[in-house]
């Protein structure tokens, strides 16, 4: 009994020590339990505005830093040669339609000739039956009928060929129209012009880039979490972002990606515990509606810290309560 009394305090002390170690291992220094801090950079999705066809730049309508809307015209290429090609293709359509008219008239004529040849063949057969006309006359009329039938088939084939030529010419016009439309480059998404890469007068090859856009509705920060914590972070978990350039503001975000494979800690990431070398890549994303309100503040490459909930029951401390700039005049 005396031995059990001695062992019990030892067990209690051991459990307490283990609990303290687990708490300290899963907590970030300076933060309450259930939160983890990691540094990263603001990343904004890029889109290239490039030409599908070679040509000369006639006009560039935006400068670096300008905001553009989806389908706004960014640049216009000279399309004089394509307009000439379209005129020629339309003339080919008209020529093909005239060919259809001529071929249809030939069909009508061939049908009349065939009908006459069949009447003459029938008459020759009747005369042969009455012994008034020789067999050779019937044979001649039958041959004439066959020739007329072949002529009709040829005329009908000509209509088909003329129709196919017309359809090909129409398709050529449609293709040229598509190419003419492609000479006007439009923004694939709303955003900000990051780089303007050409000026009017430049001659570009197919695939040449005219500008690079930043999609201000797709802003993330990539951080790295140690193996011991990544299993506790769920997709959709709340997060906070504090930028070095604006430490007074706290931006709400959500965890939207957790890598399925670990990797060695990148050299640009400073971790609180250097003993842990294997880390998991995690992305926290800012809500697009919030970004629409504060789009003038969005800048790629800004450094800062992201705070992630590793315990759904944990509460955000007052210093990480959401604090945003005044929305008055923002985005105007």
C-alpha positions in Angstrom: 0.0 0.0 0.0 2.9 2.3 0.9 4.6 1.4 -2.4 1.4 2.4 -4.4 1.3 5.7 -2.6 4.9 6.4 -3.7 4.3 5.4 -7.4 1.1 7.4 -7.9 2.7 10.9 -7.6 5.4 9.7 -10.0 2.8 8.7 -12.6 0.9 12.0 -12.2 4.1 14.0 -12.6 5.0 11.9 -15.7 1.6 12.5 -17.3 1.8 16.2 -16.6 5.3 16.3 -18.2 4.1 14.4 -21.2 1.1 16.7 -21.6 3.3 19.8 -21.3 5.7 18.4 -23.9 2.9 17.6 -26.4 1.5 21.1 -25.9 4.9 22.8 -26.4 5.6 20.6 -29.4 2.4 21.6 -31.2 2.4 25.3 -30.3 4.2 28.2 -31.8 6.2 30.3 -29.4 4.3 33.4 -28.5 1.0 32.1 -29.7 -1.8 30.3 -27.8 -2.2 26.6 -28.4 -3.9 25.5 -31.6 -2.2 28.2 -33.8 0.9 28.0 -36.0 2.8 30.8 -37.7 4.8 30.5 -40.9 6.2 33.1 -43.3 5.6 33.4 -47.0 5.0 35.7 -49.9 1.8 37.0 -51.6 1.3 35.2 -54.9 -1.0 36.4 -57.6 -2.0 34.3 -60.6 -0.5 35.5 -63.8 -2.0 35.5 -67.3 -0.1 36.1 -70.5 -1.9 38.0 -73.3 -0.3 36.6 -76.5 -1.0 36.7 -80.2 -2.0 33.5 -82.0 -1.0 34.8 -85.4 2.1 36.8 -86.5 1.6 40.4 -87.3 2.4 44.0 -86.7 1.1 45.8 -83.5 -1.1 48.7 -84.4 -2.2 49.8 -80.9 -1.6 49.0 -77.2 -4.4 50.4 -75.1 -3.0 49.9 -71.5 0.0 50.8 -69.5 1.7 48.9 -66.7 -0.3 49.2 -63.5 -3.6 49.9 -65.3 -6.7 47.9 -64.3 -8.5 46.0 -67.1 -11.8 44.2 -67.2 -12.5 40.8 -68.6 -12.6 41.0 -72.4 -11.3 44.5 -72.5 -9.2 45.1 -75.6 -5.5 45.1 -74.7 -3.9 45.4 -78.1 -4.8 45.5 -81.8 -2.8 44.0 -84.7 -2.8 45.2 -88.3 -5.3 43.0 -90.2 -5.2 44.6 -93.7 -3.9 41.4 -95.3 -6.6 39.4 -93.7 -9.3 41.8 -94.9 -8.0 41.3 -98.4 -8.1 37.6 -98.0 -11.7 37.8 -96.7 -12.7 39.8 -99.8 -11.2 37.2 -102.0 -12.9 34.4 -100.1 -16.2 36.1 -100.4 -15.7 36.4 -104.1 -15.0 32.7 -104.2 -18.4 32.1 -102.4 -20.2 34.2 -105.0 -18.4 32.3 -107.8 -19.4 29.0 -106.2 -23.0 30.0 -105.9 -23.1 30.9 -109.6 -21.6 27.5 -110.3 -24.5 25.9 -108.3 -27.0 27.9 -110.5 -25.4 26.7 -113.7 -25.2 23.1 -112.5 -28.8 23.2 -111.5 -29.8 24.5 -115.0 -27.8 21.7 -116.5 -29.7 19.2 -114.4 -33.0 20.5 -115.6 -31.8 20.3 -119.2 -30.5 16.8 -118.7 -33.8 15.7 -117.3 -35.7 17.0 -120.3 -33.3 15.3 -122.6 -33.7 12.0 -120.7 -37.5 12.3 -120.8 -37.4 12.8 -124.6 -35.0 9.9 -125.1 -37.3 7.6 -123.1 -40.3 8.7 -125.2 -38.5 8.0 -128.5 -37.3 4.6 -127.2 -40.8 3.7 -126.2 -42.1 4.8 -129.7 -39.4 2.8 -131.5 -40.4 -0.3 -129.5 -44.0 0.1 -130.5 -43.1 0.5 -134.1 -40.9 -2.6 -133.9 -43.8 -4.7 -132.6 -45.9 -3.6 -135.6 -43.0 -4.4 -137.9 -42.9 -0.8 -139.1 -39.5 0.0 -137.7 -36.3 -2.1 -137.7 -34.5 -3.4 -134.6 -31.7 -1.0 -135.2 -33.9 2.0 -134.7 -34.9 0.7 -131.2 -31.2 0.0 -130.4 -30.3 3.6 -131.4 -33.1 5.1 -129.3 -32.1 3.0 -126.3 -28.4 4.2 -126.6 -29.7 7.8 -126.8 -31.6 7.2 -123.6 -28.6 5.8 -121.9 -26.5 8.8 -122.9 -29.2 11.2 -121.6 -29.3 9.3 -118.3 -25.5 9.5 -118.0 -25.6 13.2 -118.8 -28.2 13.7 -116.0 -26.0 11.9 -113.5 -23.0 14.1 -114.5 -25.1 17.3 -114.1 -26.3 16.2 -110.7 -22.7 15.5 -109.7 -21.8 19.0 -110.9 -24.4 20.4 -108.5 -22.8 18.5 -105.7 -19.3 19.7 -106.6 -20.5 23.3 -106.9 -22.2 23.0 -103.5 -19.1 21.6 -101.9 -17.0 24.4 -103.4 -19.5 27.0 -102.0 -19.3 25.4 -98.5 -15.5 25.4 -98.7 -15.5 29.1 -99.6 -17.9 29.9 -96.8 -15.7 28.0 -94.3 -12.7 29.9 -95.6 -14.5 33.2 -95.0 -15.4 32.0 -91.4 -11.8 31.0 -90.7 -10.5 34.4 -91.9 -13.2 36.1 -89.7 -11.8 34.2 -86.8 -8.3 35.2 -87.6 -9.4 38.8 -87.9 -11.0 38.6 -84.5 -7.8 37.1 -83.1 -5.9 40.2 -84.2 -7.7 42.0 -81.4 -6.3 40.7 -78.2 -8.6 40.8 -75.2 -7.9 40.3 -71.5 -8.7 36.7 -70.5 -9.6 37.9 -67.0 -10.0 41.1 -65.0 -6.8 42.2 -63.4 -3.9 44.6 -63.4 -1.3 45.0 -66.2 2.0 43.9 -64.6 4.2 44.1 -67.7 3.6 45.8 -71.1 6.0 44.0 -73.4 5.6 45.7 -76.8 4.9 49.0 -78.4 2.9 49.9 -81.5 4.8 49.1 -84.7 6.5 45.9 -83.3 6.3 42.9 -85.6 5.6 39.7 -83.6 5.7 36.0 -84.3 2.9 33.7 -83.4 2.8 33.2 -79.7 4.5 36.5 -78.9 3.5 38.0 -75.6 2.0 41.5 -75.5 1.3 41.9 -71.8 1.2 40.0 -68.5 -1.9 40.4 -66.3 -2.3 39.8 -62.6 -5.6 38.1 -61.6 -6.5 40.2 -58.6 -9.3 37.7 -57.7 -6.8 34.8 -57.1 -4.4 35.8 -54.3 -2.7 33.2 -52.1 0.2 32.8 -49.7 2.3 29.6 -49.7 3.6 28.5 -46.4 5.2 25.3 -45.1 4.1 23.3 -42.1 6.1 20.6 -40.3 5.0 17.0 -40.5 3.9 17.0 -36.9 1.2 19.7 -37.6 0.0 19.1 -41.2 -2.3 16.4 -40.2 -4.1 18.8 -37.9 -4.8 21.4 -40.6 -8.1 20.8 -42.5 -9.0 22.3 -45.9 -11.2 25.3 -45.3 -9.6 26.1 -41.9 -9.4 29.8 -40.9 -6.2 31.6 -41.4 -4.8 35.1 -41.0 -2.2 37.0 -43.0 -0.1 39.8 -41.7 2.1 41.6 -44.2 5.5 43.0 -43.3 4.5 46.2 -45.3 1.3 46.6 -43.3 1.7 45.1 -39.9 -1.3 46.9 -38.5 -3.7 45.0 -40.7 -4.9 41.4 -40.3 -6.3 39.8 -43.5 -8.7 36.8 -43.2 -8.0 33.8 -45.4 -8.8 30.1 -45.7 -6.6 27.0 -46.2 -7.4 25.8 -49.7 -4.5 23.4 -50.5 -2.4 21.0 -48.5 0.3 19.1 -50.4 0.1 15.3 -50.3 3.9 14.9 -50.3 6.5 16.3 -47.9 9.6 18.1 -49.1 12.8 19.5 -47.6 12.4 22.9 -46.1 13.1 25.6 -48.7 16.1 27.8 -48.0 13.9 30.9 -48.1 11.6 29.6 -45.3 12.7 30.3 -41.8 11.2 27.8 -39.4 11.0 28.0 -35.6 12.3 24.5 -35.3 15.3 23.8 -37.6 15.4 20.2 -36.5 12.4 19.5 -38.7 13.5 19.2 -42.3 10.5 17.7 -44.0 7.7 20.2 -44.5 4.3 20.2 -46.3 3.3 23.0 -48.7 0.1 24.7 -47.7 -1.8 27.5 -49.5 -4.0 30.0 -47.8 -6.3 32.0 -50.1 -8.0 35.4 -49.6 -11.7 35.6 -50.4 -12.3 37.0 -53.9 -15.1 39.3 -52.7 -12.7 40.9 -50.2 -10.1 41.2 -52.9 -12.6 43.0 -55.2 -13.1 45.6 -52.5 -9.4 46.0 -51.8 -7.9 45.4 -55.2 -5.9 48.6 -55.1 -3.9 47.1 -52.2 -3.1 43.8 -53.9 0.6 43.5 -54.8 2.5 40.3 -55.7 5.6 39.4 -53.8 4.9 41.1 -50.5 6.3 39.1 -47.6 4.5 38.4 -44.4 3.3 35.8 -42.0 0.4 33.4 -42.2 -1.3 32.1 -39.0 -3.2 28.8 -39.3 -5.6 27.1 -36.9 -4.3 23.6 -36.1 -7.1 23.1 -33.6 -10.7 23.9 -34.7 -11.6 24.7 -31.1 -8.8 27.3 -30.8 -9.8 31.0 -30.7 -8.0 33.8 -32.4 -6.2 36.2 -30.0 -7.1 39.9 -30.0 -3.9 40.8 -31.9 -5.1 38.5 -34.8 -8.6 39.9 -35.0 -9.5 40.9 -38.5 -8.4 44.5 -39.2 -8.7 46.0 -42.6 -8.1 49.5 -44.1 -11.2 51.7 -44.6 -13.1 50.7 -47.7 -14.0 54.3 -48.4 -12.7 55.2 -51.9 -11.1 51.8 -52.4 -11.3 50.5 -55.9 -12.4 53.8 -57.3 
